[in-house]
Amino acid sequence: MTTLELARMLLLHWQADFRTPEANRLDVPISAPELQTAVSALLAGHWGYLAGITGLDHSDALELLYHFADGAVIVTLRVSLPRTTPTVASICRLVPAASVFEREVSELFGVTFRGAPDTSRLFLPDDWPEGVYPLLKDAVLAEVDHDHAD
């Protein structure tokens, strides 16, 4: 059984939505409440590691891409969130290393990760205005005071 076939087997519950955008890639759209179940399935099967979490702003919704890698094979769990209340459970209990990725996405896109062990900032200065998320398409950055960056 190939690595990609094993991933398909572990995520069989979501098979109706599998997409293969290119060789050695599997995209699996899942709902936010199912994220922990899907991550647990990969971990229980000893499949790969979390390589990153990417945030996307589609204007009408946000999407989180949880990239798991095993050699040259990438499985991406795709979670769509409403822009008005982008909230999802943290996966840090399952994958402690997810903390850095969750903090980055929270800070730059405004996503709330329920149960995250650390919500401190990574990149933006301490005096960055609340509610301004620089990677959102509608972010107004011209009003941010940049004078403090000496």
N, C-alpha and C positions, 0 to 999 in steps of 0.2 A: 504494500500500500504506500503510495506517495505521500509526501507531507501535505500536499493540497487535498488529497482524498481524505486524509485523516481529519483535517480541519472541517471539511464538508460533513463528515460523519459526526463530529463533535457538535456541530451547529445544525444538525438535521432538523431541529424544531423550526428553524427559519428558512428551510430550503426553498419554499415558494418564492422567496424574494432574493435568492442568490443572484449576483451579477459577477461576471468575469470580465473586467475591462481590458485585461491583457493576460498573457501567459503568466502563471505563478502569482496571480492576484485574485482575491475573492473579496467582494464587497457584500456586506450583509446589513441591510437596513433593519433596525430593531427599534422598538419603542423605549422611551426612557425608563419605564418601570421594569423592562426586561434586561436592562444593561448588566446588572449584577449576575443574573442567571447566565447570560451569554459569556461573560468573563469567567465565571466559575466553571463553565463547561470546558473552556480552553485550558484553564489551569488544571482541572481534574484530569484532563487528557495529556498533561505535561507538554502542551503545545506552545512553543515559542515564548516570547517575552514582549512586554509592552515597549514599543520603540518610540511612541509619541502620541500626543493628543493634539489634533489640529482643530481650530475653530474656523467656521465659514459663515459669512453674513450673506444670505440670499435676499436681503431686503424685506421679505415677508416672513422669514423665519431664520433661526440660527441652526447650524448643524455642527455636531461634534463628530470627529473621525478618530476612533480609537484604533491605532495601527499596531497590530501584533505581527512580529517577524519570526520566522524560523528559516534560517539560511536565506535563500533567495525568494522564499515565498512570503507574501504579505497578505494578512487577513485584516480587513478594515471593518469595524463595527460602526455603522453610521446611525447617529441618534439625532433626530430633528426635535428642536425646541421652539416654543413660541418666543417671539422677540420681546413681548410684554413681560413675561415672567420666566426667563430662561433658567430653569432649575433642574438639577439631576442629582441623584445620590452619588457621593464620592465612592470611588473604587479603591481608596487607599487601604481599607481593611483587607482587601484581597491582594492588592499590589501596592505595597508601601511606596515604591518609587514613583507612583502616579502623582504624588503630592506636588512635585515641581511642575509637571505639565498642567495640573488642575489650577495651581496658583497663577500660571502664565495666562491660561484661557480666562480665568476669572478677572484678572486685572485688565486684560486687553479687550475682552468682549462683554464683560459684565455678567457672566454665567455664575450662578450660585451652586456650589457643590455641597449638598447637605451632608453633614457628618465629616467634613474635611478636617484633618487634625491641625492644619496650619493654613491660615488665610492671610498671612502677611504678604506684603508686596515683594516682588522680585526685581522689576525693572523700573517702574515709575517712581519718581521721587516722593518722599513722605508728604510733601505739600501739594501733590497733584489733586485737582478738584474731584470731589466725590461725584459719581454719576457720569463722568466723562471717560468713555472707553475708546481709546484711539483707533482700534481696528474695526469699529462699526462704520458702515458706509455713511451714516448720517451724523457722525461725530463732528462737532464744531471745535476745531483745534486752534483756530485763530485767536480765540479768547483766552487760551491758557497762557499764564504768565511764564515766559521762558527766561526771565531775567535772573532767576535764582541759579541757573546752570552755569556757574563760573568754572 
